[in-house]
């Protein structure tokens, strides 16, 4: 240790304070900066997920009543609060589901408190984006180093490391966001450490709110400590490694881990985004079960062999509430093996939902036992399964219970019933229904003259003949030209007008009566006017397609724009999005399901209008073929054109659904 300014040995908090104050992004590897951004995105995702939790909403209501100087935003809510209270609520929402990131060596969950504190500190200080990222990295590294130094003995003694380690990380993040020098950063760490506390009693008789409050208080404490330090107040420099410091009093490990290789070895690098929506202790067995690729129908029992801390926390064969459901090894193992199991336990884990989860639990037959080993740095777990009264060959082992996942709110994947199987089943059912329908049609008209109604065999022959001769393809191209012109014109005008009506109450009040009145009039009734205005040919046909598609698209798009979730808009505003960004980044994406619905309905109406125009105006293209067939009592020819129209409609709908699935994977259920 080097010497402090007064000649005394430099304490651990002074070493961390100097490191935090001098941290610059230019000195950091790009991969580590990318990892910080990944954890930021993950934390923002789980923060938004926590906004609707009933208990968190009750706490937020209390904090809202307290009010105060509007220094910082609360993500997703239309309120601004003093920076410590804003950090408290943001961390509470990020932590309430326990899906925030994990540092195994503690164990602890640093992200919720560190990100919340960095946001509050950066907003208060009007820090740049680069300083904000530096603050995030400083907070993460401080929190994880304190967590690692406290170690397994601290956790085993009953302390909740998320409550005891995160105040230091939050203070470091807020101090770096505020541009503090080394002495003021050290003062903030000392002030935060004096009040750091968190207990594990909630694991016996508490709720998820208790663990969330530990992280939320850590964020609030860190931001408060930084504010005090900015005013000149100082905390004890030996708060970490002194005679009565945290490591000594709270059963921590050696103090050397706090400052060893600072800036060279990054403890934050061992922090992981949660890949599964459950307690981190369940991730090893779940990963092992997923890797085993077992048939759920053949499994008789599962035995989970894990380390002692994991068994103490997560051996919950009969979860009684949502907290125990998230912690339970047995339920997590069952969920990953049963097709259709819920990704996360419902916020109100009771009644019918408890019965349903009990059924899943019974299907797992899960057992577990604890080894006598100490908690390893990265954790480990293995599973034994029995299938059809024979032990499954070998063990499956996972040593990374919190593997890197996509930077988004975590969801648990379920084994069995894969997408490919479901698609094949759907195709098989569709094909079967088509064959049965054609067979029924063939049987029903067997004794009827083909002049009255042709059988499908004759229609298929006629369809193939007309396609081979080029008659149908040429007529189809002419009809599609009419459809494309009218439909695209309708889309171009109805989309922006629909958004305007949906989002502007005054425009909607003026337009709705007119639209409702015109919408009630059958478009065919306008054909005489179209003939007068446009004649009998291409322009008139395009006008009818436009007219029949326009109002369907307009009404549906307006409904979509009107029904954008206000929470999404509030989240956008809390991040400082202006009107243009709210439209392009929030309203438009949120309305896309309605947009695609409008396109599908409008396209069907356009096809109807296309053939109607070709039949009742100048007879051309497919309409001419249908008219000629009708004049010759050629029902096979008529039905061949109708069959072609059906194929065109199905192809168009399938194309739009495929595009929707590609652009909106979060909405389309395959």
C-alpha positions in Angstrom: 0.0 0.0 0.0 1.2 3.5 -0.8 0.9 6.3 1.7 -2.0 8.6 2.1 -1.6 12.4 2.3 -1.1 12.3 6.1 1.5 9.7 6.0 -0.8 6.8 7.1 -1.0 3.8 4.9 -3.6 4.1 2.1 -6.8 2.4 3.0 -8.8 0.2 0.6 -11.4 2.9 0.1 -8.7 5.4 -0.7 -7.3 3.1 -3.3 -10.7 2.5 -4.8 -11.4 6.3 -4.7 -8.3 7.1 -6.6 -9.0 4.4 -9.2 -12.6 5.6 -9.7 -11.7 9.3 -10.0 -9.0 8.5 -12.6 -10.9 6.0 -14.7 -11.1 7.0 -18.4 -12.8 5.2 -21.2 -9.8 5.8 -23.5 -7.9 3.3 -21.4 -10.5 0.6 -21.5 -10.7 -2.3 -23.9 -13.6 -2.0 -26.4 -14.9 -5.4 -25.4 -15.3 -4.3 -21.8 -17.1 -1.1 -22.8 -19.4 -3.3 -25.0 -20.1 -5.5 -21.9 -21.0 -2.4 -19.8 -23.5 -1.4 -22.5 -24.9 -4.9 -22.6 -25.5 -4.8 -18.9 -27.0 -1.3 -19.1 -29.5 -2.5 -21.7 -30.3 -5.6 -19.7 -30.9 -3.5 -16.6 -33.2 -1.1 -18.4 -35.2 -4.0 -19.7 -35.8 -5.6 -16.3 -36.5 -2.1 -14.9 -39.3 -1.7 -17.4 -40.6 -5.2 -16.5 -40.8 -4.2 -12.9 -43.0 -1.2 -13.4 -46.2 -3.2 -13.2 -45.3 -5.3 -10.1 -48.1 -4.6 -7.5 -45.7 -4.3 -4.5 -43.3 -2.0 -6.3 -46.3 0.1 -7.4 -47.3 0.5 -3.7 -43.8 1.6 -2.7 -43.6 4.0 -5.7 -46.9 5.6 -4.5 -45.5 6.2 -1.1 -42.3 7.8 -2.6 -44.4 9.9 -5.0 -46.3 11.3 -2.0 -43.1 12.4 -0.4 -42.2 14.4 -3.5 -39.2 16.7 -3.4 -36.9 18.6 -5.8 -37.3 17.1 -9.3 -33.7 16.3 -10.0 -33.9 12.9 -11.8 -36.4 10.9 -13.8 -38.0 7.6 -12.8 -37.9 5.3 -15.8 -41.3 4.5 -17.2 -43.2 6.8 -14.8 -44.3 10.4 -15.3 -42.4 11.7 -12.3 -39.2 13.4 -11.3 -37.8 13.1 -7.8 -34.7 14.0 -5.8 -31.8 12.0 -7.2 -31.6 9.5 -4.2 -35.3 8.7 -4.4 -35.2 8.4 -8.2 -32.3 6.0 -7.9 -34.2 4.1 -5.2 -37.3 3.5 -7.4 -35.3 2.7 -10.5 -33.2 0.1 -8.6 -36.4 -1.3 -7.0 -38.1 -1.8 -10.3 -34.9 -3.4 -11.7 -34.6 -5.8 -8.8 -38.2 -6.7 -8.0 -38.2 -9.8 -10.2 -34.6 -10.7 -9.3 -33.8 -10.9 -13.0 -31.0 -8.4 -12.9 -27.4 -9.4 -13.5 -25.3 -11.6 -11.2 -21.8 -11.6 -9.8 -21.0 -15.1 -8.7 -18.1 -14.5 -6.4 -20.2 -12.7 -3.8 -22.8 -13.6 -4.7 -24.5 -10.3 -5.5 -26.6 -8.5 -8.0 -24.8 -5.2 -8.7 -26.6 -3.9 -11.9 -29.8 -2.6 -10.4 -28.2 -0.3 -7.9 -25.2 0.7 -10.0 -27.2 1.6 -13.1 -29.8 3.5 -11.1 -27.1 5.5 -9.2 -25.2 6.3 -12.4 -28.4 7.5 -14.1 -29.3 9.7 -11.2 -25.8 11.1 -10.8 -25.3 11.7 -14.5 -28.7 13.4 -14.9 -28.0 15.7 -11.8 -24.5 16.6 -13.0 -25.6 16.8 -16.7 -22.7 14.4 -17.5 -21.8 13.4 -21.0 -22.5 9.9 -22.4 -18.8 8.9 -22.0 -18.7 10.0 -18.4 -21.9 8.1 -17.8 -20.3 4.9 -19.2 -17.2 5.5 -17.1 -19.4 5.9 -14.1 -21.1 2.6 -14.9 -17.8 0.8 -15.2 -16.5 2.4 -12.0 -19.6 1.4 -10.1 -19.7 -2.1 -11.3 -16.0 -2.7 -10.6 -16.3 -1.3 -7.1 -19.4 -3.2 -6.2 -18.0 -6.5 -7.6 -14.7 -6.1 -5.8 -16.4 -5.5 -2.5 -18.7 -8.4 -3.2 -15.7 -10.7 -4.0 -13.8 -9.5 -0.9 -16.8 -10.2 1.3 -17.1 -13.7 -0.2 -19.0 -16.8 0.7 -18.4 -16.6 4.4 -20.2 -13.2 4.5 -23.2 -14.7 2.6 -23.2 -17.8 4.8 -23.3 -15.6 7.9 -26.7 -14.3 6.8 -25.8 -11.1 5.1 -27.3 -10.3 1.7 -24.4 -9.2 -0.4 -26.6 -7.2 -2.7 -27.5 -4.9 0.2 -23.9 -4.7 1.7 -21.8 -4.4 -1.5 -24.0 -2.3 -3.8 -23.9 0.9 -1.7 -20.2 1.1 -2.5 -20.8 0.6 -6.2 -23.6 3.1 -6.2 -21.5 5.7 -4.4 -18.6 5.1 -6.9 -21.0 5.5 -9.9 -22.6 8.7 -8.6 -19.2 10.1 -7.7 -17.7 9.4 -11.1 -20.8 10.7 -12.9 -20.4 13.9 -10.8 -16.7 14.3 -11.8 -15.4 14.0 -8.2 -11.7 13.9 -7.4 -10.1 11.1 -5.4 -10.7 12.6 -2.0 -14.4 13.3 -2.5 -14.9 9.8 -4.0 -13.2 8.3 -1.0 -15.5 10.4 1.3 -18.6 9.1 -0.6 -17.4 5.5 -0.2 -16.9 6.0 3.5 -20.3 7.5 4.0 -22.0 4.8 2.0 -20.2 2.0 3.8 -21.3 3.2 7.3 -24.9 2.4 6.5 -24.5 -0.7 4.3 -26.6 -3.6 5.4 -28.7 -6.4 4.0 -30.0 -9.6 5.6 -31.1 -12.9 4.1 -34.0 -13.4 6.5 -36.4 -12.7 3.7 -35.4 -16.1 2.2 -37.2 -17.8 5.1 -40.3 -15.6 5.7 -40.1 -12.5 3.5 -41.0 -11.7 -0.1 -39.3 -10.6 -3.3 -39.9 -7.0 -2.2 -37.4 -7.5 0.6 -34.5 -8.4 -1.7 -35.5 -5.6 -4.0 -35.4 -3.1 -1.1 -31.9 -4.2 -0.3 -30.7 -3.2 -3.8 -32.9 -0.1 -3.9 -31.5 1.1 -0.5 -28.0 0.5 -1.8 -28.7 2.8 -4.8 -30.3 5.5 -2.6 -27.5 5.3 -0.1 -24.8 5.6 -2.7 -26.3 8.7 -4.3 -27.0 10.3 -0.9 -23.4 9.6 0.1 -22.1 11.2 -3.1 -24.3 14.3 -2.5 -23.0 14.6 1.1 -19.4 14.2 -0.1 -19.9 16.9 -2.7 -20.8 19.3 0.1 -17.5 18.5 2.0 -18.7 15.8 4.4 -16.3 12.9 4.8 -16.8 9.3 6.0 -14.3 6.9 7.6 -11.4 6.1 5.3 -11.1 2.6 6.8 -14.7 1.7 6.3 -13.8 -1.4 4.3 -10.5 -2.7 5.9 -10.3 -0.9 9.2 -10.6 -2.5 12.7 -14.3 -2.0 12.7 -14.7 -2.0 8.9 -17.1 -4.0 6.8 -14.8 -6.9 6.1 -14.0 -7.4 9.8 -17.5 -6.9 11.2 -19.4 -8.7 8.5 -17.4 -11.9 8.2 -15.6 -10.8 5.0 -12.4 -12.1 3.5 -8.9 -10.6 3.0 -8.8 -6.9 2.1 -6.2 -7.5 -0.6 -8.9 -8.5 -3.1 -10.3 -5.0 -3.0 -7.4 -3.3 -4.7 -5.2 -6.0 -6.3 -4.4 -5.3 -9.9 -6.9 -2.4 -10.1 -7.3 -1.4 -13.7 -5.5 -4.5 -15.0 -7.8 -7.3 -13.8 -11.5 -6.5 -14.0 -13.8 -8.2 -11.4 -16.7 -6.9 -13.4 -15.8 -9.3 -16.2 -17.2 -12.1 -14.1 -20.6 -10.5 -13.9 -23.2 -12.2 -16.1 -26.6 -11.3 -17.6 -29.2 -13.9 -16.4 -30.2 -16.3 -19.2 -33.1 -17.7 -17.3 -36.0 -16.1 -15.5 -35.3 -17.6 -12.1 -32.9 -17.5 -9.2 -29.2 -17.7 -10.2 -28.7 -20.9 -8.2 -31.2 -22.7 -10.5 -29.3 -21.8 -13.7 -26.7 -24.6 -13.5 -29.2 -27.4 -13.2 -31.4 -25.8 -15.8 -28.5 -25.5 -18.2 -27.5 -29.1 -17.6 -31.1 -30.3 -18.3 -31.3 -28.3 -21.5 -28.0 -29.6 -22.6 -29.1 -33.2 -21.9 -32.0 -32.9 -24.5 -34.1 -35.4 -22.7 -37.6 -36.5 -23.6 -39.9 -35.1 -20.9 -42.3 -38.0 -21.4 -39.7 -40.6 -20.4 -38.3 -38.9 -17.3 -39.3 -40.6 -14.0 -37.2 -38.5 -11.6 -34.5 -35.8 -11.5 -31.8 -35.5 -8.8 -30.0 -32.2 -8.6 -26.6 -32.3 -7.0 -25.3 -28.9 -6.0 -23.3 -26.9 -3.5 -24.6 -26.2 0.0 -25.6 -22.5 -0.5 -27.5 -23.4 -3.6 -29.4 -26.2 -1.7 -30.1 -23.9 1.3 -31.7 -21.2 -0.8 -33.3 -23.2 -3.6 -34.4 -26.6 -2.2 -38.1 -25.7 -2.3 -40.1 -28.7 -3.6 -43.4 -27.1 -2.8 -43.2 -23.3 -3.4 -45.9 -21.5 -1.5 -45.6 -18.1 -3.1 -44.0 -16.2 -6.0 -40.7 -15.7 -4.1 -40.3 -19.5 -3.5 -41.4 -20.2 -7.1 -38.5 -18.1 -8.4 -36.0 -19.6 -6.0 -37.1 -23.3 -6.4 -34.7 -25.8 -8.1 -37.6 -28.2 -8.5 -39.9 -25.8 -10.3 -37.2 -24.4 -12.5 -36.2 -27.9 -13.6 -39.9 -28.8 -14.3 -40.5 -25.6 -16.3 -37.6 -26.1 -18.6 -38.8 -29.6 -19.4 -42.6 -29.2 -19.8 -43.8 -27.8 -23.1 -45.9 -24.6 -22.6 -44.8 -23.9 -19.1 -44.9 -20.2 -18.1 -41.6 -18.3 -18.5 -42.0 -16.7 -15.1 -44.1 -17.3 -12.0 -47.1 -15.0 -12.0 -46.9 -12.0 -9.6 -49.8 -13.4 -7.7 -48.7 -17.0 -7.3 -51.9 -18.5 -5.8 -55.2 -20.2 -6.5 -55.5 -21.6 -9.9 -52.0 -20.7 -10.9 -50.6 -22.4 -7.9 -52.5 -25.6 -8.8 -51.2 -25.4 -12.3 -47.6 -24.9 -11.1 -48.1 -27.8 -8.7 -49.0 -30.0 -11.7 -45.7 -29.0 -13.3 -43.9 -29.6 -10.1 -45.4 -33.1 -9.9 -44.3 -33.8 -13.4 -40.7 -33.1 -12.5 -40.2 -35.6 -9.7 -37.3 -33.3 -8.7 -35.0 -34.2 -5.8 -31.8 -32.6 -4.7 -29.0 -33.1 -2.1 -26.2 -30.8 -1.0 -22.5 -31.6 -1.2 -20.3 -30.7 1.7 -18.0 -28.6 -0.6 -17.6 -24.8 -0.2 -19.2 -22.5 -2.7 -16.9 -22.4 -5.7 -16.1 -19.2 -7.5 -18.3 -19.9 -10.6 -20.7 -22.4 -8.9 -21.3 -25.9 -10.2 -24.2 -28.3 -10.5 -24.9 -31.7 -11.9 -28.1 -33.7 -12.5 -29.0 -37.4 -12.5 -32.1 -38.5 -14.3 -34.0 -41.8 -14.3 -35.9 -42.7 -17.5 -38.2 -45.6 -17.9 -36.8 -47.3 -14.7 -33.2 -47.0 -16.0 -30.7 -44.4 -15.0 -29.8 -42.0 -17.7 -26.2 -42.6 -18.9 -23.8 -40.3 -17.2 -24.0 -36.9 -15.7 -24.5 -33.6 -17.3 -22.5 -30.8 -15.7 -22.7 -27.1 -15.9 -20.1 -24.7 -14.4 -21.6 -21.5 -15.7 -25.0 -21.1 -14.1 -25.4 -17.5 -15.4 -24.2 -17.7 -19.0 -24.0 -14.7 -21.3 -27.4 -14.1 -23.0 -28.9 -11.5 -25.3 -29.0 -8.1 -23.7 -32.7 -7.9 -23.0 -35.1 -8.7 -20.3 -34.4 -12.4 -19.6 -36.9 -15.1 -20.4 -36.7 -18.8 -19.6 -36.8 -21.1 -22.6 -38.7 -24.4 -22.4 -37.7 -27.8 -23.8 -40.0 -29.8 -26.0 -42.6 -29.0 -28.5 -40.2 -27.1 -30.8 -41.2 -24.6 -33.5 -40.4 -27.0 -36.4 -42.7 -29.7 -34.9 -45.5 -27.2 -34.5 -45.1 -26.0 -38.1 -45.1 -29.5 -39.5 -48.3 -30.3 -37.5 -49.9 -27.1 -38.8 -49.0 -28.0 -42.4 -50.2 -31.5 -42.0 -53.6 -30.3 -40.6 -53.9 -27.8 -43.4 -53.2 -30.4 -46.1 -55.6 -32.8 -44.5 -58.4 -30.3 -44.4 -57.8 -29.4 -48.0 -57.8 -33.0 -49.2 -61.0 -33.7 -47.2 -62.7 -30.6 -48.6 -61.9 -31.5 -52.2 -63.0 -35.1 -51.6 -66.3 -33.9 -50.1 -66.8 -31.5 -53.0 -66.1 -34.3 -55.6 -68.6 -36.6 -53.8 -71.3 -34.0 -53.4 -71.5 -33.1 -57.2 -71.0 -36.6 -58.6 -74.6 -36.7 -59.8 -74.9 -33.0 -60.8 -74.4 -31.7 -64.3 -71.2 -29.9 -64.9 -73.2 -27.1 -66.4 -74.6 -26.4 -62.9 -71.4 -27.0 -60.8 -68.2 -28.6 -61.9 -66.3 -31.1 -59.7 -62.8 -30.2 -58.4 -61.2 -32.7 -60.8 -62.5 -30.8 -63.8 -61.6 -27.5 -62.2 -58.0 -28.5 -61.7 -57.7 -29.8 -65.2 -59.1 -26.5 -66.6 -56.8 -24.5 -64.3 -53.7 -26.4 -65.5 -54.8 -26.0 -69.1 -55.4 -22.3 -68.9 -52.1 -21.7 -67.1 -50.2 -23.8 -69.7 -51.8 -21.9 -72.6 -50.8 -18.5 -71.0 -54.4 -17.2 -70.9 -54.7 -17.1 -67.1 -51.1 -15.7 -66.4 -51.6 -12.9 -68.9 -55.0 -12.0 -67.4 -53.7 -12.2 -63.9 -50.8 -9.8 -64.6 -53.4 -7.2 -65.9 -55.5 -7.6 -62.8 -52.6 -7.4 -60.5 -51.5 -4.1 -62.1 -54.9 -2.7 -61.2 -54.7 -4.1 -57.7 -51.2 -2.8 -57.1 -51.9 0.7 -58.2 -55.1 1.1 -56.2 -53.8 -0.7 -53.1 -50.5 1.2 -52.9 -52.3 4.5 -53.3 -54.7 3.6 -50.5 -51.7 2.6 -48.2 -49.8 5.8 -49.0 -52.8 8.0 -48.0 -54.5 6.0 -45.3 -51.4 5.3 -43.2 -50.4 8.9 -42.3 -54.0 10.0 -42.1 -54.8 7.1 -39.8 -51.9 7.9 -37.4 -53.0 11.6 -37.4 -56.6 10.7 -36.5 -55.4 8.1 -33.9 -53.1 10.5 -32.1 -54.8 13.9 -32.4 -58.0 14.1 -30.5 -59.2 17.3 -32.4 -58.6 15.7 -35.8 -60.4 12.5 -34.6 -63.4 14.5 -33.3 -63.7 16.2 -36.7 -63.0 13.2 -38.9 -64.9 10.4 -37.1 -68.4 11.4 -38.0 -67.5 11.8 -41.6 -65.6 8.6 -41.8 -68.4 6.6 -40.0 -71.0 8.0 -42.4 -68.9 7.2 -45.5 -67.9 3.8 -44.2 -71.5 2.8 -43.9 -72.1 3.3 -47.6 -71.3 0.2 -49.7 -68.4 1.1 -52.1 -70.2 -0.5 -55.0 -72.8 2.3 -54.6 -70.1 4.7 -55.8 -69.5 2.8 -59.1 -71.9 5.2 -61.1 -69.9 8.2 -59.8 -66.6 6.5 -60.7 -67.9 5.9 -64.2 -68.8 9.5 -64.5 -65.5 10.7 -63.1 -63.0 8.2 -64.6 -64.8 6.3 -67.4 -64.9 2.6 -67.7 -61.2 1.6 -68.0 -58.0 1.5 -65.9 -58.5 4.7 -63.9 -62.0 3.7 -62.8 -60.8 0.2 -61.7 -57.9 1.7 -59.7 -60.3 4.2 -58.1 -62.6 1.3 -57.0 -59.7 -0.7 -55.5 -58.5 2.5 -53.7 -62.0 3.2 -52.4 -62.6 -0.3 -51.0 -59.1 -0.6 -49.4 -58.7 3.0 -48.1 -61.3 3.0 -45.4 -60.4 -0.5 -44.0 -56.7 0.6 -43.7 -57.6 4.0 -42.3 -59.9 2.8 -39.5 -57.5 0.0 -38.4 -54.4 2.1 -38.4 -56.2 4.9 -36.4 -57.3 2.3 -33.9 -53.7 1.1 -33.5 -52.3 4.6 -33.1 -55.0 5.4 -30.6 -54.2 2.3 -28.5 -50.4 2.7 -28.1 -49.6 1.7 -24.5 -49.1 5.0 -22.5 -46.4 3.3 -20.4 -44.3 3.0 -23.6 -44.7 6.7 -24.3 -43.8 7.5 -20.6 -40.7 5.4 -20.9 -39.7 7.3 -24.1 -40.3 10.7 -22.5 -38.3 9.7 -19.4 -35.3 9.1 -21.7 -35.7 12.5 -23.2 -37.3 11.5 -26.5 -38.8 14.4 -28.4 -42.0 14.3 -30.5 -40.3 13.0 -33.6 -38.5 10.2 -31.8 -41.6 9.2 -29.9 -43.3 8.8 -33.3 -40.5 6.8 -35.0 -39.2 4.9 -32.1 -42.3 4.2 -29.9 -45.6 4.9 -31.6 -44.8 3.4 -35.0 -43.3 0.2 -33.6 -46.1 -0.2 -31.1 -48.7 0.3 -33.9 -47.1 -2.2 -36.3 -49.4 -5.1 -35.3 -52.4 -3.0 -36.3 -50.6 -1.8 -39.4 -50.1 -5.4 -40.6 -53.7 -6.2 -39.7 -54.8 -3.2 -41.8 -52.7 -4.3 -44.7 -54.2 -7.8 -44.6 -57.8 -6.6 -44.4 -57.2 -3.9 -47.0 -55.5 -6.3 -49.4 -58.5 -8.7 -49.3 -60.8 -5.8 -49.9 -58.6 -4.7 -52.8 -58.8 -8.1 -54.4 -62.6 -8.0 -54.1 -62.7 -4.6 -55.7 -60.3 -5.6 -58.5 -62.6 -8.4 -59.7 -65.7 -6.4 -59.0 -64.4 -3.6 -61.3 -63.4 -6.0 -64.0 -66.9 -7.6 -64.0 -69.1 -4.4 -63.8 -67.0 -1.9 -65.7 -65.2 -2.8 -68.9 -64.7 -6.6 -68.9 -61.0 -7.2 -69.0 -58.4 -9.5 -67.5 -59.8 -12.1 -65.0 -63.2 -10.4 -65.0 -63.4 -10.9 -68.8 -62.6 -14.6 -68.5 -65.3 -15.1 -65.8 -67.8 -13.2 -68.0 -67.1 -15.4 -71.0 -67.2 -18.6 -69.0 -70.6 -17.5 -67.5 -72.0 -16.8 -70.9 -71.0 -20.3 -72.1 -72.3 -21.9 -68.9 -68.7 -23.1 -68.3 -68.6 -23.6 -64.6 -65.2 -25.2 -64.7 -63.8 -22.1 -66.3 -65.5 -19.9 -63.7 -64.3 -21.9 -60.8 -60.7 -22.1 -62.3 -60.6 -18.2 -62.1 -62.1 -18.3 -58.6 -59.5 -20.9 -57.5 -56.7 -18.7 -58.9 -58.1 -15.7 -57.0 -58.1 -17.9 -53.8 -54.4 -18.8 -54.4 -53.5 -15.2 -55.0 -55.2 -14.2 -51.7 -53.6 -17.0 -49.8 -50.2 -16.1 -51.2 -50.6 -12.4 -50.4 -51.7 -13.2 -46.8 -48.9 -15.6 -46.3 -46.4 -13.0 -47.6 -47.7 -10.4 -45.2 -47.7 -12.8 -42.3 -44.1 -13.8 -43.1 -43.0 -10.2 -43.2 -44.8 -9.6 -39.9 -43.0 -12.5 -38.3 -39.7 -11.2 -39.5 -40.2 -7.6 -38.5 -42.2 -8.2 -35.3 -40.8 -11.4 -33.7 -41.9 -10.0 -30.3 -45.5 -10.0 -31.4 -46.0 -12.9 -33.8 -46.5 -16.3 -32.0 -45.1 -19.0 -34.3 
